[in-house]
Amino acid sequence: EPAQKPHVKSIEHHLEKIKMNIQIPRAGWPTVVDQISQDNQNRLVKVEFLSSNQHAEPLADEIPFLALDFDPQREGKILVSIGKENNGLTTHVIDAPEALWLERMEDGTAVALEIIAEEEKIIVSFLA
């Protein structure tokens, strides 16, 4: 029986990028949304809206990501701003968000954001 080459497995492991999906606890939302805004400004995104019947409606595709904001007043709001500040800025508002999920690579690079409210869900996918 030939001896196994232990290093082969570790090389394969590095080639295969591992994605992690993390639910952000509400107490961490202010910090995380600031961090996402700083790290991902001007990356191109696709924004999709899913209503309670799971019908996906594209809101934007290949638009620069500008910022993510959290307004804690009352039930709270999460605001997703895309486009350019002086030209074609669009802000999507999610009222009373219940959950915030971040999909990211092992190195911390954001892949996608999912903002879930009672009747809707918005998915922001980072394209590049």
TORZA-954514 format. One record per atom (N, C-alpha, C): z negated, y negated, x; residue in three letters; atom name; residue number from 1. Coordinates in pm, whole numbers, plus 50000, padded with zeros to 5 digits. Atoms other than C-alpha are relative to their C-alpha. Layout:
BEGIN
SITE      up   north    east   residu   atome   num
SITE       Z       Y       X      Ala      CA   NUM
...
% end
This chain:
BEGIN
SITE      up   north    east   residu   atome   num
SITE   50000   50121   50085      Glu       N     1
SITE   50000   50000   50000      Glu      CA     1
SITE   50000   49874   50089      Glu       C     1
SITE   49995   50118   49911      Pro       N     2
SITE   50108   49672   50169      Pro      CA     2
SITE   49887   49901   49970      Pro       C     2
SITE   50109   50099   50017      Ala       N     3
SITE   49841   49411   50226      Ala      CA     3
SITE   50053   49881   49920      Ala       C     3
SITE   49961   50117   50081      Gln       N     4
SITE   49850   49127   49975      Gln      CA     4
SITE   50000   49875   50088      Gln       C     4
SITE   50000   50127   49928      Lys       N     5
SITE   49941   48785   50108      Lys      CA     5
SITE   49922   49900   49915      Lys       C     5
SITE   50082   50086   50085      Pro       N     6
SITE   49660   48567   49976      Pro      CA     6
SITE   50054   49858   49986      Pro       C     6
SITE   49957   50139   50006      His       N     7
SITE   49830   48236   50056      His      CA     7
SITE   50112   49976   49900      His       C     7
SITE   49889   50017   50093      Val       N     8
SITE   50127   48298   49824      Val      CA     8
SITE   49950   49943   49867      Val       C     8
SITE   50056   50044   50128      Lys       N     9
SITE   49912   48253   49513      Lys      CA     9
SITE   49965   49851   50004      Lys       C     9
SITE   50042   50140   49994      Ser       N    10
SITE   49774   47920   49632      Ser      CA    10
SITE   50121   49906   50005      Ser       C    10
SITE   49879   50083   49997      Ile       N    11
SITE   50124   47785   49701      Ile      CA    11
SITE   50056   49988   49859      Ile       C    11
SITE   49952   50003   50138      Glu       N    12
SITE   50236   47882   49349      Glu      CA    12
SITE   49913   49907   49916      Glu       C    12
SITE   50094   50083   50076      His       N    13
SITE   49925   47712   49212      His      CA    13
SITE   50032   49851   50020      His       C    13
SITE   49971   50142   49974      His       N    14
SITE   50022   47384   49379      His      CA    14
SITE   50134   49958   49941      His       C    14
SITE   49870   50034   50055      Leu       N    15
SITE   50380   47401   49255      Leu      CA    15
SITE   49991   49977   49850      Leu       C    15
SITE   50011   50010   50145      Glu       N    16
SITE   50271   47441   48896      Glu      CA    16
SITE   49900   49890   49968      Glu       C    16
SITE   50089   50113   50030      Lys       N    17
SITE   50133   47109   48776      Lys      CA    17
SITE   49911   50035   49882      Lys       C    17
SITE   50093   49967   50107      Ile       N    18
SITE   49825   47157   48567      Ile      CA    18
SITE   49973   49876   49916      Ile       C    18
SITE   50029   50110   50091      Lys       N    19
SITE   49785   46940   48260      Lys      CA    19
SITE   49866   50028   49932      Lys       C    19
SITE   50128   49985   50067      Met       N    20
SITE   49445   46879   48104      Met      CA    20
SITE   49998   49908   49880      Met       C    20
SITE   50012   50081   50121      Asn       N    21
SITE   49378   46758   47754      Asn      CA    21
SITE   49851   49974   49980      Asn       C    21
SITE   50142   50036   50004      Ile       N    22
SITE   49048   46572   47729      Ile      CA    22
SITE   49973   49913   49879      Ile       C    22
SITE   50041   50089   50108      Gln       N    23
SITE   48878   46434   47423      Gln      CA    23
SITE   49901   49901   50058      Gln       C    23
SITE   50085   50106   49946      Ile       N    24
SITE   48720   46101   47514      Ile      CA    24
SITE   49889   49972   49899      Ile       C    24
SITE   50108   50035   50093      Pro       N    25
SITE   48374   46052   47361      Pro      CA    25
SITE   50004   49851   49966      Pro       C    25
SITE   49987   50138   50047      Arg       N    26
SITE   48358   45733   47155      Arg      CA    26
SITE   49928   49899   50090      Arg       C    26
SITE   50074   50091   49912      Ala       N    27
SITE   48098   45579   47387      Ala      CA    27
SITE   50082   49962   50124      Ala       C    27
SITE   49918   50026   49882      Gly       N    28
SITE   48357   45600   47666      Gly      CA    28
SITE   50129   49927   49972      Gly       C    28
SITE   49872   50063   50033      Trp       N    29
SITE   48643   45439   47475      Trp      CA    29
SITE   50023   49866   50068      Trp       C    29
SITE   49972   50130   49936      Pro       N    30
SITE   48598   45081   47607      Pro      CA    30
SITE   50043   50014   50146      Pro       C    30
SITE   49969   49982   49858      Thr       N    31
SITE   48604   45198   47970      Thr      CA    31
SITE   50135   50068   50018      Thr       C    31
SITE   49877   49922   49985      Val       N    32
SITE   48885   45449   47925      Val      CA    32
SITE   50123   49920   49960      Val       C    32
SITE   49881   50079   50040      Val       N    33
SITE   49119   45215   47734      Val      CA    33
SITE   50033   49893   50105      Val       C    33
SITE   49975   50098   49892      Asp       N    34
SITE   49076   44950   48006      Asp      CA    34
SITE   50069   50067   50119      Asp       C    34
SITE   49945   49927   49885      Gln       N    35
SITE   49149   45207   48276      Gln      CA    35
SITE   50145   50041   49973      Gln       C    35
SITE   49863   49960   50035      Ile       N    36
SITE   49457   45338   48093      Ile      CA    36
SITE   50093   49879   50006      Ile       C    36
SITE   49918   50122   49997      Ser       N    37
SITE   49585   44981   48052      Ser      CA    37
SITE   50034   49960   50143      Ser       C    37
SITE   49977   50041   49860      Gln       N    38
SITE   49540   44902   48422      Gln      CA    38
SITE   50093   50097   50072      Gln       C    38
SITE   49926   49899   49924      Asp       N    39
SITE   49685   45230   48549      Asp      CA    39
SITE   50144   50017   49955      Asp       C    39
SITE   49871   49961   50056      Asn       N    40
SITE   49988   45252   48324      Asn      CA    40
SITE   50089   49885   49954      Asn       C    40
SITE   49922   50115   50045      Gln       N    41
SITE   50114   44898   48265      Gln      CA    41
SITE   50144   50012   50049      Gln       C    41
SITE   49856   49999   49973      Asn       N    42
SITE   50496   44883   48249      Asn      CA    42
SITE   50063   50139   50014      Asn       C    42
SITE   49939   49866   50004      Arg       N    43
SITE   50541   45263   48246      Arg      CA    43
SITE   50073   50012   49866      Arg       C    43
SITE   49925   49985   50125      Leu       N    44
SITE   50802   45359   47986      Leu      CA    44
SITE   49930   50102   49911      Leu       C    44
SITE   50066   49911   50094      Val       N    45
SITE   50661   45520   47675      Val      CA    45
SITE   50087   50029   49878      Val       C    45
SITE   49947   49969   50133      Lys       N    46
SITE   50766   45690   47355      Lys      CA    46
SITE   49878   49998   49909      Lys       C    46
SITE   50112   50007   50095      Val       N    47
SITE   50544   45614   47054      Val      CA    47
SITE   50044   50066   49870      Val       C    47
SITE   49969   49930   50124      Glu       N    48
SITE   50537   45846   46754      Glu      CA    48
SITE   49883   49986   49903      Glu       C    48
SITE   50099   50012   50107      Phe       N    49
SITE   50355   45808   46425      Phe      CA    49
SITE   50008   50127   49916      Phe       C    49
SITE   50004   49882   50085      Leu       N    50
SITE   50246   46117   46233      Leu      CA    50
SITE   49910   49970   49881      Leu       C    50
SITE   50082   50020   50120      Ser       N    51
SITE   50129   46080   45874      Ser      CA    51
SITE   49932   50132   49965      Ser       C    51
SITE   50079   49882   50034      Ser       N    52
SITE   49901   46329   45701      Ser      CA    52
SITE   50086   50122   49968      Ser       C    52
SITE   49914   49884   50026      Asn       N    53
SITE   50200   46545   45607      Asn      CA    53
SITE   50068   50051   50127      Asn       C    53
SITE   49951   49957   49868      Gln       N    54
SITE   50272   46590   45981      Gln      CA    54
SITE   50146   49962   50025      Gln       C    54
SITE   49863   50046   49977      His       N    55
SITE   50608   46414   45951      His      CA    55
SITE   49997   49898   50115      His       C    55
SITE   50000   50090   49884      Ala       N    56
SITE   50676   46252   46290      Ala      CA    56
SITE   50108   49893   49984      Ala       C    56
SITE   49910   50114   50013      Glu       N    57
SITE   50831   45910   46283      Glu      CA    57
SITE   49999   49925   50134      Glu       C    57
SITE   50000   50073   49873      Pro       N    58
SITE   50944   45757   46615      Pro      CA    58
SITE   49987   49849   49975      Pro       C    58
SITE   50019   50144   50012      Leu       N    59
SITE   50820   45399   46649      Leu      CA    59
SITE   50067   49926   50115      Leu       C    59
SITE   49942   50064   49883      Ala       N    60
SITE   50952   45328   46996      Ala      CA    60
SITE   50037   50107   50102      Ala       C    60
SITE   49960   49906   49896      Asp       N    61
SITE   51133   45501   47280      Asp      CA    61
SITE   50046   49922   50122      Asp       C    61
SITE   49966   50063   49872      Glu       N    62
SITE   51162   45401   47645      Glu      CA    62
SITE   49971   49851   49999      Glu       C    62
SITE   50046   50140   50002      Ile       N    63
SITE   50969   45078   47594      Ile      CA    63
SITE   49885   49989   50100      Ile       C    63
SITE   50112   50013   49905      Pro       N    64
SITE   50733   44944   47864      Pro      CA    64
SITE   49865   49994   49928      Pro       C    64
SITE   50137   50001   50052      Phe       N    65
SITE   50367   45013   47795      Phe      CA    65
SITE   49930   49875   50053      Phe       C    65
SITE   50067   50122   49957      Leu       N    66
SITE   50160   44694   47803      Leu      CA    66
SITE   49849   50018   50008      Leu       C    66
SITE   50145   49989   49998      Ala       N    67
SITE   49802   44766   47702      Ala      CA    67
SITE   49949   50085   49885      Ala       C    67
SITE   50075   49930   50103      Leu       N    68
SITE   49555   44970   47504      Leu      CA    68
SITE   49870   49922   49987      Leu       C    68
SITE   50123   50076   50022      Asp       N    69
SITE   49265   44783   47345      Asp      CA    69
SITE   49916   50069   49894      Asp       C    69
SITE   50092   49947   50101      Phe       N    70
SITE   48958   44892   47152      Phe      CA    70
SITE   49916   49886   49946      Phe       C    70
SITE   50082   50100   50067      Asp       N    71
SITE   48796   44661   46900      Asp      CA    71
SITE   49890   50074   49926      Asp       C    71
SITE   50108   49919   50059      Pro       N    72
SITE   48452   44805   46812      Pro      CA    72
SITE   49945   49950   49868      Pro       C    72
SITE   50053   50055   50126      Gln       N    73
SITE   48391   44585   46504      Gln      CA    73
SITE   50014   50100   49886      Gln       C    73
SITE   50001   49908   50115      Arg       N    74
SITE   48300   44789   46193      Arg      CA    74
SITE   50044   50141   50040      Arg       C    74
SITE   49959   49862   49966      Glu       N    75
SITE   48487   45123   46199      Glu      CA    75
SITE   50084   50003   50128      Glu       C    75
SITE   49923   50007   49876      Gly       N    76
SITE   48679   45002   46500      Gly      CA    76
SITE   50149   50002   49978      Gly       C    76
SITE   49854   50002   50000      Lys       N    77
SITE   49045   44964   46583      Lys      CA    77
SITE   50044   50032   50142      Lys       C    77
SITE   49936   49985   49870      Ile       N    78
SITE   49263   45082   46866      Ile      CA    78
SITE   50138   49936   49987      Ile       C    78
SITE   49873   50072   50001      Leu       N    79
SITE   49562   44863   46948      Leu      CA    79
SITE   50085   50047   50117      Leu       C    79
SITE   49906   49957   49898      Val       N    80
SITE   49864   44991   47137      Val      CA    80
SITE   50108   49892   50009      Val       C    80
SITE   49901   50107   49982      Ser       N    81
SITE   50079   44708   47279      Ser      CA    81
SITE   50109   50048   50094      Ser       C    81
SITE   49886   49959   49919      Ile       N    82
SITE   50427   44780   47409      Ile      CA    82
SITE   50104   49888   50001      Ile       C    82
SITE   49896   50103   49988      Gly       N    83
SITE   50723   44572   47520      Gly      CA    83
SITE   49965   49904   50112      Gly       C    83
SITE   50029   50101   49898      Lys       N    84
SITE   50717   44254   47725      Lys      CA    84
SITE   49929   49884   49933      Lys       C    84
SITE   50085   50103   50060      Glu       N    85
SITE   50460   43982   47666      Glu      CA    85
SITE   50078   49880   49946      Glu       C    85
SITE   49927   50120   50041      Asn       N    86
SITE   50714   43700   47644      Asn      CA    86
SITE   50125   50034   49919      Asn       C    86
SITE   49874   49961   50064      Asn       N    87
SITE   50989   43902   47474      Asn      CA    87
SITE   49986   50137   49935      Asn       C    87
SITE   49997   49872   50072      Gly       N    88
SITE   50969   44168   47205      Gly      CA    88
SITE   49872   50080   50009      Gly       C    88
SITE   50128   49930   49997      Leu       N    89
SITE   50600   44252   47217      Leu      CA    89
SITE   49969   50057   49861      Leu       C    89
SITE   50039   49935   50125      Thr       N    90
SITE   50490   44501   46948      Thr      CA    90
SITE   49861   50059   50017      Thr       C    90
SITE   50133   49939   49995      Thr       N    91
SITE   50134   44601   46871      Thr      CA    91
SITE   49982   50090   49879      Thr       C    91
SITE   50030   49904   50106      His       N    92
SITE   50051   44912   46672      His      CA    92
SITE   49849   50008   49986      His       C    92
SITE   50145   50000   50023      Val       N    93
SITE   49704   44902   46515      Val      CA    93
SITE   49960   50128   49928      Val       C    93
SITE   50054   49881   50064      Ile       N    94
SITE   49512   45219   46432      Ile      CA    94
SITE   49861   49964   49952      Ile       C    94
SITE   50130   50035   50057      Asp       N    95
SITE   49227   45138   46194      Asp      CA    95
SITE   49911   50122   49991      Asp       C    95
SITE   50101   49895   50014      Ala       N    96
SITE   48907   45344   46193      Ala      CA    96
SITE   50039   50129   50074      Ala       C    96
SITE   49963   49879   49926      Pro       N    97
SITE   49014   45583   46470      Pro      CA    97
SITE   49881   50095   50011      Pro       C    97
SITE   50107   49900   49995      Glu       N    98
SITE   48817   45908   46478      Glu      CA    98
SITE   49995   50074   50132      Glu       C    98
SITE   49997   49925   49874      Ala       N    99
SITE   48931   46069   46802      Ala      CA    99
SITE   50107   49943   50091      Ala       C    99
SITE   49907   50045   49897      Leu       N   100
SITE   49103   45976   47125      Leu      CA   100
SITE   50013   50113   50101      Leu       C   100
SITE   49973   49893   49904      Trp       N   101
SITE   49265   46245   47337      Trp      CA   101
SITE   50091   49946   50109      Trp       C   101
SITE   49918   50039   49885      Leu       N   102
SITE   49411   46194   47683      Leu      CA   102
SITE   50049   50126   50068      Leu       C   102
SITE   49944   49889   49924      Glu       N   103
SITE   49648   46442   47838      Glu      CA   103
SITE   50038   49943   50135      Glu       C   103
SITE   49969   50054   49868      Arg       N   104
SITE   49670   46398   48211      Arg      CA   104
SITE   50022   50112   50101      Arg       C   104
SITE   49978   49905   49892      Met       N   105
SITE   49778   46570   48529      Met      CA   105
SITE   49870   50016   50077      Met       C   105
SITE   50118   49971   49918      Glu       N   106
SITE   49529   46716   48772      Glu      CA   106
SITE   49962   49879   50086      Glu       C   106
SITE   50028   50117   49915      Asp       N   107
SITE   49565   46402   48988      Asp      CA   107
SITE   49957   49876   49920      Asp       C   107
SITE   50046   50111   50082      Gly       N   108
SITE   49467   46181   48693      Gly      CA   108
SITE   50111   49921   49932      Gly       C   108
SITE   49889   50072   50062      Thr       N   109
SITE   49816   46057   48598      Thr      CA   109
SITE   50006   50029   49850      Thr       C   109
SITE   49994   49982   50146      Ala       N   110
SITE   49833   45999   48222      Ala      CA   110
SITE   50136   50056   49960      Ala       C   110
SITE   49879   49940   50052      Val       N   111
SITE   50089   46214   48039      Val      CA   111
SITE   50020   49954   49855      Val       C   111
SITE   49991   50038   50141      Ala       N   112
SITE   50010   46133   47676      Ala      CA   112
SITE   49863   49961   49947      Ala       C   112
SITE   50120   50042   50072      Leu       N   113
SITE   49755   45973   47446      Leu      CA   113
SITE   50018   50036   49854      Leu       C   113
SITE   49995   49971   50143      Glu       N   114
SITE   49672   46086   47097      Glu      CA   114
SITE   49884   49926   49935      Glu       C   114
SITE   50103   50077   50070      Ile       N   115
SITE   49486   45849   46867      Ile      CA   115
SITE   50001   50049   49856      Ile       C   115
SITE   50006   49934   50131      Ile       N   116
SITE   49368   46018   46548      Ile      CA   116
SITE   49911   49922   49905      Ile       C   116
SITE   50077   50061   50108      Ala       N   117
SITE   49257   45848   46229      Ala      CA   117
SITE   50007   50096   49881      Ala       C   117
SITE   50008   49907   50113      Glu       N   118
SITE   49189   46002   45888      Glu      CA   118
SITE   50137   50040   49945      Glu       C   118
SITE   49872   49973   50065      Glu       N   119
SITE   49541   45970   45747      Glu      CA   119
SITE   50119   49997   50096      Glu       C   119
SITE   49887   50016   49909      Glu       N   120
SITE   49747   45924   46060      Glu      CA   120
SITE   49963   50033   50143      Glu       C   120
SITE   50018   49970   49858      Lys       N   121
SITE   49796   46000   46423      Lys      CA   121
SITE   50111   49927   50073      Lys       C   121
SITE   49897   50062   49916      Ile       N   122
SITE   49977   45804   46693      Ile      CA   122
SITE   49999   50070   50135      Ile       C   122
SITE   49988   49936   49869      Ile       N   123
SITE   50106   45975   47005      Ile      CA   123
SITE   50080   49908   50089      Ile       C   123
SITE   49933   50082   49899      Val       N   124
SITE   50196   45770   47311      Val      CA   124
SITE   50030   50093   50117      Val       C   124
SITE   49961   49912   49889      Ser       N   125
SITE   50392   45976   47565      Ser      CA   125
SITE   50056   49914   50114      Ser       C   125
SITE   49952   50073   49882      Phe       N   126
SITE   50439   45836   47916      Phe      CA   126
SITE   50121   50075   50056      Phe       C   126
SITE   49875   49934   49964      Leu       N   127
SITE   50798   45908   48019      Leu      CA   127
SITE   50026   49998   50149      Leu       C   127
SITE   49971   50010   49858      Ala       N   128
SITE   50807   45794   48379      Ala      CA   128
SITE   49888   49931   50072      Ala       C   128
% end
